[in-house]
Amino acid sequence: MRIAAIVEYDGSNFSGWQRQDHARSVQGVVEDALSRVANEPVQITVAGRTDAGVHALAQVIHFDTSATRSEYSWVRGANSNLPSDVALLWAAPVDDGFHARYSATGRHYHYVILNRPIRPTYLARHVTHEFRLLDVKPMQEAARYLIGEHDFTSFRAAECQAKSPVRELRALEVTRHGELVHVRAHANAFLQHMVRNLAGVLMTIGAGERAPGWAREVLEARDRAAGGVTAAPDGLYLREIEYPDSFMIPRLSRDVGLW
């Protein structure tokens, strides 16, 4: 039987999603918890691996198991065995054709910047701190140059293993709510560090160090060295994964609850 599940986690104290031998990973604690419920080893496949320090509101996984459990038992049992910074939000049997990664048709990320001279306290590790005053208008203008299907080589990590750098960026929105600046990105898929590199370019422009047109120059360069600093992971949240309706994966579309 194939089971799909939705996972929420605070990535602050994890080395990232992927299981590692000598570091705490989200995959490791989720597999251990589900294995206890199934009473057999469980290996999970994820929609998208997140880096160290990155959070998720609705990460999607699937796993195959011979164990028969109710949907309630998968959720309640997993959560009783998970640490406090990870929770299973939903689980249910799915068609064998469902694949958490390859069946996905879209991903949504949300990047949160605390924009004030003083560093954060209770929001530390949950926002990125930027002491320079950011003007969102040029950031919004710059974002428009990046919308569409492009070669995003300039916005991916040097070690990115994706076969193609071409992605369709469907939306890139920048808004301000008081001291918080929000960058929301929606694409068919993202390259490694792509959102953080997009945020880094937009923040440089918002701080007045570059004109909005620089975003287009970086894109057209197709060279990571042209893209400037990679923004910190702390303020990044995987918000939602989209699937065809036929798979009946609930869309737990939520915003980051920081205000």
VENKA-V725385 format. One record per residue. N is the residue number from 1. PSI is psi in degrees with one decimal (NA if undefined). BURIAL is # if it has 24 or more other ideal C-beta (glycine too) atoms within 12 Angstrom, else .. Layout:
BEGIN
N,PSI,BURIAL ; N,PSI,BURIAL
END
This chain:
BEGIN
1,137.9,. ; 2,129.7,# ; 3,133.7,# ; 4,150.6,# ; 5,157.8,# ; 6,130.3,# ; 7,137.1,# ; 8,138.5,# ; 9,152.9,# ; 10,113.7,# ; 11,4.7,# ; 12,-39.8,# ; 13,25.7,. ; 14,152.3,# ; 15,0.0,# ; 16,-174.0,# ; 17,-49.3,# ; 18,135.2,# ; 19,135.6,. ; 20,150.3,. ; 21,-37.0,. ; 22,27.6,. ; 23,153.6,. ; 24,124.7,# ; 25,155.1,# ; 26,-45.0,# ; 27,-42.9,# ; 28,-47.1,# ; 29,-32.5,# ; 30,-44.2,# ; 31,-40.2,# ; 32,-41.8,# ; 33,-45.0,# ; 34,-33.4,# ; 35,-35.2,# ; 36,-41.0,. ; 37,-42.5,# ; 38,-18.1,# ; 39,33.7,. ; 40,159.2,. ; 41,136.0,. ; 42,129.8,# ; 43,131.1,. ; 44,150.6,# ; 45,135.8,# ; 46,153.5,# ; 47,-40.5,# ; 48,126.1,# ; 49,134.3,# ; 50,152.6,# ; 51,170.0,# ; 52,132.2,# ; 53,-8.1,# ; 54,142.1,# ; 55,166.2,# ; 56,133.8,# ; 57,-27.7,# ; 58,65.6,# ; 59,142.1,# ; 60,136.1,# ; 61,165.3,# ; 62,157.5,# ; 63,154.2,# ; 64,139.3,# ; 65,151.9,# ; 66,-6.3,. ; 67,140.6,. ; 68,113.7,. ; 69,152.0,# ; 70,161.6,. ; 71,-41.3,# ; 72,-41.2,. ; 73,-37.6,. ; 74,-46.7,# ; 75,-51.8,# ; 76,-41.8,. ; 77,-43.8,# ; 78,-45.5,# ; 79,-28.0,# ; 80,-16.0,. ; 81,-1.1,# ; 82,151.5,# ; 83,169.0,. ; 84,-16.0,. ; 85,12.4,. ; 86,140.6,# ; 87,141.7,# ; 88,123.8,# ; 89,-27.1,# ; 90,148.8,# ; 91,144.5,# ; 92,153.8,# ; 93,145.8,# ; 94,166.1,# ; 95,144.9,. ; 96,-18.9,. ; 97,-8.1,. ; 98,136.7,# ; 99,123.8,# ; 100,-38.3,# ; 101,-55.0,. ; 102,-18.9,. ; 103,-12.5,# ; 104,140.5,# ; 105,-9.4,# ; 106,154.0,# ; 107,145.3,# ; 108,129.2,# ; 109,152.2,# ; 110,125.0,# ; 111,126.9,# ; 112,126.6,# ; 113,123.6,# ; 114,112.6,# ; 115,89.5,# ; 116,161.7,. ; 117,-29.2,. ; 118,138.1,. ; 119,159.0,. ; 120,158.5,# ; 121,-84.5,. ; 122,-16.9,. ; 123,1.0,# ; 124,136.9,. ; 125,1.7,# ; 126,-5.1,# ; 127,160.6,# ; 128,131.1,# ; 129,130.0,# ; 130,114.4,# ; 131,-23.9,. ; 132,140.3,. ; 133,124.1,. ; 134,128.7,# ; 135,114.4,# ; 136,-21.4,# ; 137,-51.7,. ; 138,-28.3,# ; 139,-41.2,# ; 140,-40.5,# ; 141,-44.5,# ; 142,-39.0,# ; 143,-33.5,# ; 144,-28.3,. ; 145,-18.5,# ; 146,-11.5,# ; 147,141.2,# ; 148,-174.6,. ; 149,119.2,. ; 150,166.6,# ; 151,110.9,# ; 152,34.0,# ; 153,-38.7,# ; 154,-13.8,# ; 155,16.2,# ; 156,155.3,# ; 157,149.0,# ; 158,-30.7,. ; 159,7.7,. ; 160,132.4,# ; 161,6.4,. ; 162,139.3,. ; 163,-32.7,. ; 164,140.6,. ; 165,3.2,# ; 166,126.9,. ; 167,155.8,# ; 168,104.9,# ; 169,108.0,# ; 170,-28.2,# ; 171,143.5,# ; 172,102.2,# ; 173,140.2,# ; 174,124.7,# ; 175,161.4,# ; 176,137.3,# ; 177,94.7,. ; 178,-122.8,. ; 179,-5.5,. ; 180,129.8,# ; 181,130.5,# ; 182,132.6,# ; 183,118.2,# ; 184,126.7,# ; 185,137.6,# ; 186,127.6,# ; 187,166.8,# ; 188,-34.3,# ; 189,162.9,# ; 190,149.3,# ; 191,164.8,# ; 192,129.1,# ; 193,9.6,# ; 194,-46.0,# ; 195,-42.5,# ; 196,-34.8,# ; 197,-36.1,# ; 198,-46.2,# ; 199,-40.1,# ; 200,-42.6,# ; 201,-44.4,# ; 202,-38.1,# ; 203,-38.2,# ; 204,-40.5,# ; 205,-42.9,# ; 206,-29.3,# ; 207,-3.6,# ; 208,9.2,. ; 209,-22.2,. ; 210,155.9,# ; 211,158.8,. ; 212,-35.4,# ; 213,-16.4,. ; 214,-31.5,# ; 215,-41.1,# ; 216,-38.6,# ; 217,-42.4,. ; 218,-46.5,# ; 219,-47.7,# ; 220,-20.2,. ; 221,-30.7,. ; 222,45.6,. ; 223,118.8,. ; 224,-32.1,# ; 225,-19.6,. ; 226,-10.1,. ; 227,-2.2,# ; 228,-157.4,# ; 229,139.6,# ; 230,124.4,# ; 231,155.4,# ; 232,154.0,# ; 233,-18.2,# ; 234,-37.1,# ; 235,11.0,# ; 236,132.4,# ; 237,127.9,# ; 238,114.1,# ; 239,-38.8,# ; 240,147.3,# ; 241,134.2,# ; 242,142.2,# ; 243,159.3,# ; 244,143.6,. ; 245,-27.2,. ; 246,-24.1,. ; 247,-13.8,# ; 248,39.6,. ; 249,119.8,# ; 250,142.1,. ; 251,96.5,# ; 252,64.6,# ; 253,112.7,. ; 254,154.5,. ; 255,164.3,. ; 256,125.9,# ; 257,68.6,. ; 258,6.4,# ; 259,NA,.
END
